[in-house]
Amino acid sequence: MNQEERSPGATSKVPEQEPFKVRGAREKVLEVAIGKELRAFRTQQKMTVFALAEATGLSIGMLSKIENGNTSPSLTTLQALSHALSVPLTAFFRGFEESRCAVLTRAGEGVETARRGTRAGHQYHLLGHIGSNASGVVVEPYLITLTEVPDVYPVFQHDGIETMYMLEGEVDYRHGNKVFSLRPGDTLHFDADAPHGPEVMVKLPIRYLSIIASPQSS
């Protein structure tokens, strides 16, 4: 039996359908982007849905569907919205056309970097970095390895929120006036503005993921 033939009752996946799924997902992203821009323009101008419906001749239900990304508006509809809100028609596609960053770091390719505490047996590998972005937040993921007990335990304090996820070893970790006993699989999420750092290195080596989210510098 060749690949084109199928026995009665046999079922199989049809590869030809996959591109349609991809296109459908992309269309959904466009609908959501248009809806987000429409709502932003309307609220910026302090216009209610009812007022916009009167100005465009569209129903409140249709406007609600567009703003929620549940329908794909026609060019005529977009022109009516553009005129009512006094914005270029292309403005509705702004969010869809903006470039988005993604950083892939393969195993073992993290950039070793120096931070306060490096000389005290802390090894830092930066796993990825995206600078300027629309969110206004910078997120830095690190793989941190502690291999020796320092004479003086380093204390850290910086802007933002930090999340630690333990991978190996055991450590008693201080945050402010509290000490947390951390083992593999444990997660500690905290305000990084409070003094924090290892209090007692119970079992070496210690490895954990540290993800720091902080406000983007102007």
Sequence and secondary structure as in RCSB ss.txt:
>XXXX:A:sequence
MNQEERSPGATSKVPEQEPFKVRGAREKVLEVAIGKELRAFRTQQKMTVFALAEATGLSIGMLSKIENGNTSPSL
TTLQALSHALSVPLTAFFRGFEESRCAVLTRAGEGVETARRGTRAGHQYHLLGHIGSNASGVVVEPYLITLTEVP
DVYPVFQHDGIETMYMLEGEVDYRHGNKVFSLRPGDTLHFDADAPHGPEVMVKLPIRYLSIIASPQSS
>XXXX:A:secstr
  TT   TT     GGGHHHHHHHHHHHHHHHHHHHHHHHHHHHTT  HHHHHHHH   HHHHHHHHTT S   H
HHHHHHHHHHT  GGGGGHHHHS        TT  EEE  TTGGGTEEEEE     S TTSEEEEEEEEEE S  
SS   B  SSEEEEEEEEEEEEEEETTEEEEE TT EEEEETTS EEEEEEEEEEEEEEEEEEEE   
